Amino acid sequence: MGAGKYLSILAGIITLISTFILSWVTVDDGGTIYYAYGIGIIKNIVNMFTNADALGVTLGVPTFAIYIIAVLLIWFLSAGFTQLAGVKSRFSVIIGSIMPLLIGGIILFYSFSAIPTEWVVNLVGDSVPLIDGIIPFDYAIAGRPESIGTYLLLLGGLIGLISGFMSRED
């Protein structure tokens, strides 16, 4: 296998782990801790489509923006699998790497000021861990609101992007 295939597999695994097992950021909403990670998105995605009007008012965005955000988050949830499909196609690994880079960059951008609690609580957050103390694994960085999952998300996206420009031949 060419180096691009190996990097595509590595990027897909890192992205899947950082999406579904690691938390990217935690916020405290009046005593309730919300973990932002992929399972939180899955739990909130139905609400984004069925309750878009009220959610738009809460977040201060138009209703159509909630639908766009929901579609982008679904694309993001499939990113790790798309990167794994990059073993055969450069295009799929590049497409799969865009969203982890974008989501990780947004989290880092907001962590320099303040993570909008409403967005985490209503879109990507979950207050009930899948397995208490294990999933999501939340390894906080001292003095920073984001956790190690954000950086691994960025790493998976970057490795996938690099993989897209490398050889797939044996």
C-alpha positions as CSV (number, residue, x, y, z in Angstrom):
1,M,0.0,0.0,0.0
2,G,1.1,3.5,-0.7
3,A,1.8,6.0,2.1
4,G,-1.5,7.8,1.4
5,K,-3.5,4.7,2.2
6,Y,-1.8,4.2,5.5
7,L,-2.3,7.8,6.5
8,S,-5.9,7.7,5.4
9,I,-6.5,4.7,7.7
10,L,-4.7,6.5,10.6
11,A,-6.6,9.7,10.0
12,G,-9.9,7.8,10.0
13,I,-9.2,6.0,13.2
14,I,-8.0,9.2,15.0
15,T,-11.1,11.1,13.8
16,L,-13.5,8.4,14.8
17,I,-11.9,8.1,18.3
18,S,-11.9,11.9,18.8
19,T,-15.5,12.2,17.5
20,F,-17.2,9.4,19.4
21,I,-15.0,8.6,22.4
22,L,-13.3,11.8,23.4
23,S,-14.9,15.0,24.6
24,W,-13.9,18.3,22.9
25,V,-15.1,20.7,25.5
26,T,-17.1,20.7,28.6
27,V,-19.4,23.5,29.9
28,D,-21.2,23.9,33.2
29,D,-24.8,25.1,32.7
30,G,-25.8,25.9,36.3
31,G,-24.5,22.7,37.9
32,T,-25.0,20.4,35.0
33,I,-21.9,19.4,33.0
34,Y,-22.4,19.1,29.3
35,Y,-19.8,17.1,27.2
36,A,-19.4,18.1,23.6
37,Y,-18.8,15.0,21.5
38,G,-20.3,13.0,18.6
39,I,-22.9,11.1,20.7
40,G,-24.2,14.5,21.9
41,I,-24.8,15.4,18.3
42,I,-26.6,12.2,17.6
43,K,-28.9,12.7,20.6
44,N,-29.6,16.3,19.5
45,I,-30.0,15.9,15.7
46,V,-33.7,15.0,15.8
47,N,-34.4,18.1,17.9
48,M,-32.6,20.2,15.3
49,F,-35.0,19.1,12.6
50,T,-38.3,18.9,14.7
51,N,-37.8,22.0,16.9
52,A,-35.7,24.3,14.6
53,D,-37.9,27.4,15.2
54,A,-37.4,27.4,19.0
55,L,-33.8,26.3,18.7
56,G,-33.1,29.2,16.3
57,V,-34.6,31.7,18.8
58,T,-32.6,30.2,21.7
59,L,-29.3,30.4,19.7
60,G,-30.2,33.7,18.0
61,V,-30.0,32.4,14.4
62,P,-32.7,32.0,11.7
63,T,-34.5,28.7,11.4
64,F,-32.9,27.8,8.1
65,A,-29.5,28.1,9.7
66,I,-30.4,25.3,12.1
67,Y,-31.2,23.0,9.2
68,I,-27.9,23.9,7.6
69,I,-26.0,23.3,10.8
70,A,-27.8,19.9,11.2
71,V,-26.7,18.8,7.7
72,L,-23.1,20.0,8.4
73,L,-23.1,18.1,11.7
74,I,-24.3,14.9,9.9
75,W,-21.5,15.4,7.4
76,F,-19.1,15.7,10.4
77,L,-20.3,12.5,12.0
78,S,-19.5,10.6,8.8
79,A,-16.1,12.2,8.4
80,G,-14.1,9.4,10.0
81,F,-15.8,6.8,7.9
82,T,-15.2,8.9,4.8
83,Q,-11.5,9.2,5.6
84,L,-11.3,5.4,5.9
85,A,-12.9,5.2,2.4
86,G,-10.0,7.4,1.3
87,V,-7.9,4.2,1.0
88,K,-9.5,3.9,-2.4
89,S,-10.2,7.6,-3.2
90,R,-8.2,10.7,-2.6
91,F,-11.4,12.7,-3.0
92,S,-13.2,11.0,-0.1
93,V,-10.3,11.5,2.3
94,I,-10.1,15.2,1.5
95,I,-13.9,15.6,1.8
96,G,-13.8,13.7,5.1
97,S,-11.0,15.8,6.5
98,I,-12.7,19.2,6.0
99,M,-15.2,18.9,8.8
100,P,-12.9,17.7,11.6
101,L,-10.6,20.6,10.7
102,L,-13.5,23.0,10.7
103,I,-15.2,21.8,13.9
104,G,-11.8,21.7,15.7
105,G,-10.9,25.2,14.5
106,I,-14.3,26.6,15.6
107,I,-13.8,25.1,19.1
108,L,-10.3,26.5,19.3
109,F,-11.5,29.9,18.0
110,Y,-14.2,30.1,20.6
111,S,-12.0,28.8,23.4
112,F,-9.9,32.0,23.2
113,S,-12.9,34.0,24.4
114,A,-15.8,31.9,25.7
115,I,-17.5,28.8,24.5
116,P,-21.1,29.7,23.9
117,T,-22.9,27.5,26.5
118,E,-26.2,27.6,24.6
119,W,-24.6,26.1,21.5
120,V,-23.0,23.2,23.4
121,V,-26.1,22.5,25.4
122,N,-28.5,22.5,22.5
123,L,-26.4,21.2,19.5
124,V,-23.4,19.1,20.4
125,G,-23.6,18.5,24.2
126,D,-24.8,15.7,26.3
127,S,-25.2,15.8,30.1
128,V,-25.4,12.0,30.5
129,P,-22.1,10.2,29.7
130,L,-22.4,7.1,27.7
131,I,-20.2,5.2,30.2
132,D,-19.7,7.3,33.3
133,G,-16.0,8.3,33.6
134,I,-15.0,6.5,30.4
135,I,-17.0,7.7,27.4
136,P,-16.7,10.5,26.7
137,F,-13.2,10.6,28.0
138,D,-12.6,14.1,29.1
139,Y,-8.9,15.0,29.5
140,A,-8.9,18.7,30.2
141,I,-5.9,20.9,29.5
142,A,-4.9,23.1,32.5
143,G,-6.2,26.6,32.0
144,R,-8.0,25.8,28.7
145,P,-11.8,25.1,28.2
146,E,-11.1,22.6,25.4
147,S,-9.8,19.1,26.0
148,I,-7.4,16.7,24.2
149,G,-10.2,15.6,21.9
150,T,-10.2,18.9,20.1
151,Y,-6.5,18.6,19.3
152,L,-6.9,15.0,18.1
153,L,-9.8,16.0,16.0
154,L,-7.6,18.6,14.3
155,L,-4.8,16.0,14.0
156,G,-7.1,13.5,12.3
157,G,-8.3,16.1,9.8
158,L,-4.7,17.3,9.1
159,I,-3.4,13.8,8.6
160,G,-6.3,13.0,6.3
161,L,-5.7,16.2,4.3
162,I,-2.0,15.3,3.9
163,S,-3.0,11.8,2.9
164,G,-5.2,13.1,0.1
165,F,-2.2,14.5,-1.7
166,M,-0.1,11.3,-1.4
167,S,0.2,8.2,-3.5
168,R,-2.3,5.4,-3.2
169,E,-0.3,3.0,-5.3
170,D,1.7,0.0,-4.0
